[in-house]
C-alpha cells in the first residue's frame, strides 16, 4: 500500500530547522505573547488540579474520621 509518509520518510533535522525558521519569521512578533498566555494557562491548570486533589484529600479524611470513632 502506498503512503505518502512512507514514500518521503520522516523529516530530518534540517527540514525541522527550516520549518522552525519559517514559523519564527511568520509569528516571531506574536511569539512572546503566545508563550505568556500558554504559561498562564498551565499555571491555572495546575491550580485547578491542586484544588481537586485538596478536595479529594479532605473527602478521604472526612470519611475516615467516623470509622475511627466507631471503632473506639
C-alpha positions in Angstrom: 0.0 0.0 0.0 1.4 3.4 -1.0 1.5 6.0 1.7 2.8 9.5 1.3 4.7 9.5 4.6 6.3 6.1 3.8 7.4 7.3 0.4 9.0 10.6 1.6 10.1 9.4 5.1 10.2 11.3 8.3 11.5 14.9 8.2 15.1 15.2 9.3 16.8 17.8 11.4 17.5 20.1 8.5 13.8 20.1 7.5 12.7 20.7 11.1 15.1 23.7 11.4 13.7 25.1 8.1 10.1 24.8 9.3 11.0 26.3 12.7 12.7 29.2 10.9 9.6 29.8 8.8 7.4 29.7 11.8 9.7 32.1 13.6 9.6 34.5 10.7 5.8 34.4 10.4 4.9 34.5 14.1 8.0 36.0 15.7 6.5 39.2 16.8 3.5 37.4 18.5 5.5 34.6 19.9 6.2 36.2 23.4 2.6 36.9 24.0 1.6 33.4 22.9 4.1 31.9 25.2 3.0 34.1 28.1 -0.6 33.1 27.5 0.4 29.4 27.5 2.3 29.9 30.7 -0.7 31.4 32.4 -2.9 28.6 31.1 -0.5 26.0 32.5 -0.4 27.8 35.9 -4.2 27.9 36.0 -4.4 24.2 35.1 -2.0 23.3 37.9 -4.0 25.3 40.4 -7.2 23.6 39.3 -5.6 20.2 39.6 -4.3 21.1 43.1 -7.7 22.2 44.1 -9.2 18.9 43.0 -6.5 17.0 44.9 -7.2 19.0 48.0 -10.9 18.3 47.8 -10.3 14.6 47.4 -7.9 14.5 50.3 -10.5 16.3 52.5 -13.2 13.9 51.4 -10.9 10.9 52.3 -10.1 12.4 55.7 -13.8 13.1 56.4 -14.8 9.5 55.6 -12.0 8.1 57.8 -13.0 10.1 60.9 -16.4 8.4 61.5 -14.9 4.9 61.1 -12.2 5.7 63.7 -14.7 7.0 66.2 -17.0 3.9 65.8 -14.1 1.6 66.5 -13.1 3.4 69.7 
